[in-house]
Amino acid sequence: MDPVSVLRSRLLPVLERWAEELALAHPEMQVKTWDWTVGTLTDWQGHDFGIDCLLPGRPPDESDSVALSVAFKHLDRAPLIHSADVVWGHPSGQCEAELYAEPVEFSDAQVERLMARLPGLLTALKVALDRGHPPPHLP
């Protein structure tokens, strides 16, 4: 099975279930999952999956979204898990949590590790949502 099919069957149902739980816990927010191809016209040749949470009523100079995302690249040759993280949207862009400092090869073993560690990202997303804004910058 190709990497995207593996991830659609393993990762996407988990993200969809978590998005439903988050939407129930935070009815004031828009919560949605995504599953899309990225970089088809570049060397990237990737795919992203994630949960996006849109916080209402934010002024333009504050981040109004935070997302849990998992990104893959080079699916056409030597697939890599590029990143798995929780990041605030513009203008903050602050990272709440990340699972990988560097990309890792896509393999059954790495998918198992990703799935085992993914609940930590959900916890980070919940903490971010409960706080309602990016963490303060530390010097």
Secondary structure as GFF3:
##gff-version 3
##sequence-region A 1 139
A	DSSP	alpha_helix	3	25	.	.	.	ID=ss1
A	DSSP	beta_strand	30	38	.	.	.	ID=ss2
A	DSSP	beta_strand	46	54	.	.	.	ID=ss3
A	DSSP	beta_strand	65	73	.	.	.	ID=ss4
A	DSSP	beta_strand	80	88	.	.	.	ID=ss5
A	DSSP	beta_strand	95	98	.	.	.	ID=ss6
A	DSSP	beta_strand	104	105	.	.	.	ID=ss7
A	DSSP	alpha_helix	108	131	.	.	.	ID=ss8
###
